[in-house]
Amino acid sequence: MKKTDVKKQQTIAGMVIAFLLMLGMIVTSWPAAKKAPVEFESKSLSVPAITQISLQTSGTIAINTADAEDLQELPGVGETMAQNILDERDAHGSFYYPEDLLTVRGIGEKKLSGLIPWLDFSPAQEDANP
């Protein structure tokens, strides 16, 4: 090999090494490469305090044994709706399926879908032990 060819190869190798070093510096300093801590914004829900306390401790309301006060802790259930549920339960017995609540005056499919997560359909004691 000629001395000029070796010199060209050394120059090219030096340029490649310099390019790779600069590329490494760019990649490591790139904003996406730095892992910034992720912060989450806390949002509070507007739920009546009595609902928060009761539903957080038990998780659900036993629809077949609840009294009017218990039923009023459910979202969207006031005094009249609670009484309608009790009247239907007294007249026709326990609710076995969520759809059974559709017979209650004032409960449609939309309201029922909002209530289902908060309801426990365990049978009442008299239903469980014939």
SELUM-780395 format. One line per 8 residues: number of its first residue (from 1); their letters; for each residue y, x, z of C-alpha. Coordinates in steps of 0.05 Angstrom, whole numbers, plus 5000, padded with zeros to 4 digits. Layout:
<tikes>
NUM = a = Y:X:Z; ...
</tikes>
This chain:
<tikes>
1 = mkktdvkk = 5000:5000:5000; 5070:5022:4986; 5119:5032:5041; 5164:4978:5013; 5107:4927:5014; 5093:4942:5087; 5167:4935:5103; 5169:4867:5067
9 = qqtiagmv = 5108:4843:5106; 5139:4866:5172; 5204:4830:5155; 5167:4766:5136; 5124:4770:5200; 5187:4781:5242; 5221:4720:5209; 5159:4677:5221
17 = iafllmlg = 5157:4698:5294; 5232:4684:5302; 5223:4616:5269; 5165:4597:5315; 5205:4619:5376; 5265:4578:5355; 5220:4518:5340; 5189:4524:5409
25 = mivtswpa = 5257:4525:5441; 5279:4463:5402; 5216:4424:5418; 5219:4439:5493; 5293:4422:5497; 5286:4359:5456; 5309:4298:5498; 5244:4260:5487
33 = akkapvef = 5204:4319:5513; 5238:4316:5580; 5206:4266:5627; 5261:4230:5662; 5242:4186:5721; 5236:4113:5702; 5277:4066:5744; 5262:3992:5749
41 = eskslsvp = 5314:3940:5765; 5294:3894:5821; 5302:3820:5808; 5297:3766:5861; 5271:3697:5848; 5307:3635:5870; 5253:3601:5911; 5266:3558:5973
49 = aitqislq = 5252:3598:6037; 5200:3548:6063; 5161:3556:5998; 5163:3631:6002; 5137:3632:6073; 5082:3581:6066; 5057:3601:5997; 5059:3675:6012
57 = tsgtiain = 5015:3668:6073; 4964:3619:6046; 4974:3626:5971; 4957:3554:5956; 4963:3483:5983; 4899:3444:5995; 4916:3381:5955; 4861:3339:5988
65 = tadaedlq = 4882:3352:6060; 4957:3367:6055; 5007:3321:6087; 5074:3302:6057; 5109:3361:6088; 5058:3410:6060; 5062:3378:5991; 5138:3385:5990
73 = elpgvget = 5129:3461:5993; 5102:3458:5922; 5152:3474:5866; 5183:3411:5839; 5153:3365:5892; 5202:3326:5934; 5193:3271:5985; 5180:3216:5933
81 = maqnilde = 5130:3258:5892; 5094:3279:5956; 5087:3205:5976; 5062:3187:5906; 5007:3241:5913; 4987:3215:5981; 4986:3143:5957; 4941:3161:5898
89 = rdahgsfy = 4895:3202:5943; 4890:3145:5993; 4876:3094:5939; 4826:3133:5897; 4800:3191:5940; 4802:3266:5931; 4827:3303:5871; 4769:3343:5842
97 = ypedlltv = 4802:3371:5779; 4875:3388:5763; 4874:3333:5710; 4861:3281:5766; 4934:3290:5785; 4957:3261:5719; 4943:3192:5750; 4999:3205:5801
105 = rgigekkl = 5064:3171:5782; 5114:3225:5760; 5064:3280:5744; 5056:3295:5670; 5024:3354:5635; 5086:3398:5641; 5093:3387:5717; 5018:3394:5726
113 = sglipwld = 5018:3461:5691; 5071:3486:5739; 5032:3461:5800; 4962:3486:5783; 4972:3558:5807; 4993:3532:5876; 4937:3481:5886; 4870:3486:5921
121 = fspaqeda = 4821:3431:5901; 4772:3442:5958; 4743:3375:5979; 4767:3341:6043; 4719:3345:6102; 4694:3274:6093; 4679:3290:6019; 4643:3355:6036
129 = np = 4596:3324:6088; 4570:3256:6064
</tikes>
